Amino acid sequence: MNILVINCGSSSLKYQLIDSDSEAVLAKGLCERIGIDKSVITHTPAGKDKVVLETPMPNHTVAVKLVIDALTNKEHGVIDSLDAIHAVGHRVVHGGEKFATSVIIDDTVMKAIEECNDLAPLHNPANLIGINSCKEIMPNVPMVAVFDTAFHQTMPEKAYLYGLPYEYYEKYKVRRYGFHGTSHDYVSAHAAEIMGKTRDALKIIVCHLGNGGSISAVDHGKCVDTSMGLTPLEGIIMGTRSGDIDPAICDFICRKENLTSVEMNNILNKKSGVLGLSKVSSDFRDIEAAANQGNQLAKAALEAFYYKVAKYIGAYVAAMNGVDAIAFTAGVGENNISGRAKIAEYLGYLGTQIDPEKNNVRGEDQVISTPDSKVTLLCVPTNEELAIARQTLALVK
Ligand code: ADP
């Protein structure tokens, strides 16, 4: 079965066509600048050079049409016709409290996703546009919604409630939801597999450290806590997001700098994190390079980042009353060898020992702790598209 995985943003659309039997990626690509000038589609068929085509994409339906054209193109296509797409899996950012699992998309589901728009005003409307565009072009192909929040719906009340007047939860559903759920689910399950164990028998902490980052506590297969909250702004220090701060800082800075809450929100999301701290970049590679050249702010930004990750790990050891495995994933988690070592330095109290040779790995499944380490440390590349394809297959076959 060929499954098209779609991740639709407000002006972009990422796709992968995955053969569910072999789990091979047949082709992948990206449409950018949808709805603005100079729209471009970059299409990469497996084993071949990428094709870049600048062509108008006034809306997402045109973008989806171009994706289908690319996939069925005589030269750089990988399938003969639209009929060879058997299902579509859509990444949907916010499922609120309505969705604890992936679902087949029908009108009721569309309405329920729309009702979550308030919770993710930048993402959910774009996800819905992507679904509608695909439905227009492939009306008879089954479609599945896979939610970023779903895996975290098992969190107990004590983990998801904020210390706010309860009426805000009652009226507006203000609570912790968590994001990157597809990754936390996939990586925790795969970490257990690598260890030759079942996830149901383990306490696992997943550190998804990318440009956006979140940490989760997965206790016997169920998420019991996660660092992102109502929105992806909460938690660890990220590329451009502040993560946890004293909420009173917002009012303080707004008064000092004469900012509106919207402007403040923008600063917290786009200008903070390691970018704001280092004044260098949001990209960890740039910051590492600057730190290695003696840039003190870059060093401080990295130290603050590692420290925050270690603190969350400590908190989740407490939440689960122990930990068997800690898995590092996403851009930084999979590739930043010295970063993993720095974080592991904080974990000696757990009887954790990183193996420097095994840790010398990027983007590969690998146990990176010594055999006698009390907690297994792992590098586990995430694969959200494959996880979406698997969940789509499970619902449509
Ligand atoms: P997102 O999906 O949230 O955009 P990614 O998971 O792709 O983010 O992670 C991007 C981050 O990973 C960037 O900050 C980048 O610097 C970092 N990264 C990628 N490769 C390396 C590397 N070799 N060493 C250190 N950091 C890396």
Residues whose N, C-alpha, C, O or C-beta is under 5 A from the ligand:
A	BS01	ADP	L209 G210 N211 G212 S282 D283 F284 R285 A330 G331 V332 N335 N336
